[in-house]
Amino acid sequence: MPTTNQADQTPELYATIYTPTFLSIIYDVLVLRFNLRYMWRCRTDTILEPFFAENFSRRHLDIGVATGYFLATALARPFRAQAKHSIALVDLNPHPLDAARARILSKAPSATVEVVVADVTQPPPKALQKSAFDSISMFNLFHCIPGEEKLQAFSLYKDLLAEGGVLAGCTVLGGSHATNWFNYLYVKLYNRLGIFHNWGDKVEDFERVLGENFEDVETTLVGMTLLFRATRPRRTI
């Protein structure tokens, strides 16, 4: 299994939560079925799955992989399963990388899958620096990353897009975008527990940073979830 390690340690809470047991038994049900639909008001099956599939190519980089659900769902489509795909997975925690790789290969055994342990707020590791991907996904990533510098991931990874490539993703926004008192308290609790780090995340901040790094940017707010799609990166190399 091709593996590259950029991070020697993972944040304690992140590493504790994203264990093999949590990923295999709880994540898809709690995060993708319950939280997204009922708390963040953005359904996985009717909104996020099609959005991912529309922005998925045969040369793909997925950052913040969780269980590999979106990749596996896209690859399960009849015309995808037998096609040759080259997929790179980036995450700070090796447990999601292992889970996602196994899930991808169960749907597309002919796929080439490289796993990279890396911090998305740092420059891409050498294993990726000379790569060119037709699509990059960042689904449910930013609301889990602490620090104001997290949005620099767009500037760090945009140059890995090939000509004509697309970067797409989604993120849960902070308390100012709550749609009712219940999800306001829910996202506040997640931030207090250190599960999320998005209390101050706003649409305008994402739109500003995306616009600084890409010539074409599209955003859509669904409930508390921001969907973004960007093409034509403003090159730095």
N, C-alpha and C positions, 0 to 999 in steps of 0.2 A: 504494500500500500504506500504510494508516494505521500510522504508527510514532511512538512517543513514547520519548524518551531521558532517563532519570533519572540514569544512571551515565556519567560521562565516561571512566572506565577500568575494565577488568576485571582481577582478580588475574592475575598473569602466568602461573602454572601452569594455572589454569582456562582461560584464553584459548588457551594453547598446546595443551592436550590436546583441547579441543572445537573442532577445526578441521573444515572441510567434509569433508576426506578421512576423518577419524576417524568422523565422524557417518554418512557415507554407506556406508562399507565395514565398519567395525569395531564400532561401538557396539551395534547390535542383536544381533550374534552373541556378542560377548564379555560384555556387561553383561546383556542380557535372556535370552539362551539359556544361556550357560555359567555365569557368576557366580551369578545368582539361583538356578538349578536345583542346581548342584553345590557351590557354595561357601556361599551364604546359605540354601540348602535351602528355597526358596520358588519354585515354578514360575511362570513368566510366563503360560503358556497356560491352565493349569487353575485358578490362584488369582488372579493379579493382573488378568488381562484381564476375567474376570467381575466382580470387585470394582470395577474402574473403570467398567464398563458400567452396573452397578447404581446408580452414584452420579454419572451423567452426564446433563445436561439440555440443553435447547436454548439456554439462556443460561448459558454456562459460562466459568469462568476457570481456566486451567491455569498453574501456577507451577512453574518448573524443567522446561522442555519437552523437553529432549534432542532426539530425532529426531521427536517427535510420534507415536510408535508407538501408544500407548494411545488417543489421540484418533482416529487413522486407523483403527485396528482397530474401535473402537466405531462410527465413522461408516460403515464398510463394510457394516454389517448392512443388509439390504434396506429395512427400515422407516425407517432413519436417513438413507440416502444421498440421498433425494429431499426430506427435510424441511428446513425453513429453520432454520439454526442461527446464533447469534451467539456467537462465541468470541473471548476475549481471551487472549493469551499473554504471560507475564511471564518474563523470564530476564535474567541479568546479562551474557550474551554474545550478540551479534547473530547468530552463526553458527547456534546451535540454533534461534533464532527464525525465521530464513530457511528452514532445513530443515523445521521443523515446519509452517510455513505452506504451503509447497509440497506437503507430504505430505497435509495436510488437504484442500486444494483439489483434489488429484488424486482423492480419494474422495468429496468433497462440493463440487462446483463452485459450488453456490448459497450456500454458507456465507459469512457475513461474518466476516473474521478481522482483529483488531487486534493488533499486536505492540508490546510495551512493554519497553524496556530499563530494568531497575530492580533494585535491591538489596532483597531481601525482608525484610532486617533493618531497613530504613528505612520510614517511612510511605509508603503508596501514592502514586504521582505524581498530579498533578491530573487527568490523563486518566481515571483510574479512580475518583477520590474520590466522584463522584456516581453511580457505577454500582451496580447491584444484580444479583447473579447467583443463579441457582437452585442452582448447584453450583460448588464450588471444589475443585480437585485439587492435591495436593502429593506427587507420586509420585517416590521416589528423590531427594529433595531434601536433607533435613537432614543426611544422612551426608556430604554434600559441602561443608557450610558450616562454616567455622571460628568459634570463639568461643562462649562460654557464652550470649551474648545471642541466639543464633539462634532459640530457641523463642519469642521475642517476636513472631515472624511470625504466630503465632496471634492475638495481641491486636491486631496491626496490620491484619490482613486480615479478621477476623471480621465487621466492620461492613459489608463488601461483600456479605454474604449477604442475600438477600431473605428475607421471612417464609416459613418452611417450607423454607428452603434447607439444603443439606448440604455439609459439608467432609469430604473423605476423602483418604487418602494412605497411603504406606508408606515405611519407612526401615530401613536396615540398622543394627543396634545394635552396641555395642562388644564388646571382648574378654570381658567377664564373661558375655556371652550366647552365646559360641561353643559349638557342639555337638560339636566334636571338635578334636583338636590341629591338624589341617590348616587348618580355617577360622580357628582362633585365630591361627596364624602368618600366614595370608593377610591377615586384616584388620589385623594388626599391621604387615605390610609396606606395605599401602595407606596407613596412617597415617604411617609413617616416610617414605614417598615424597611425602606431601602430597596424595595423590589423594583420600583420605578424611580427615575430621576428626571421627571418631565414637568414639574409643577409650573415652571415659568415658560414652557415651550409654547410658541404662538405661530400661527400661520405666517404672519409677516416676516418672522425671522427666517423660516425655511425658504420663503419666496425670495427674500433678499439674497441669501447665500447661494441659492441655486442660480439666480440671475447673474451673480458675479462670476459663476463658473461655467455656465452654459448659455448658449445663444437662444435656444428654444426651450421653454419651460411651461409645463401644464400642471396645475394643481386642482384638486377637488376635495372638498371637506364633506365627509359622510359621518354624521354624528360627531363624535370626538376624534375621528380618525382622518388624518390627512393622507391622501394619495398623491404622489408626485411622479412626474415623468419628464425626463430631460434628455435632450439630444444636442449635437453640435457643441462639444466642449470647447471652452476657450483655452487653447493649448498653452502649457507652460514649458514644454520640452520640444 
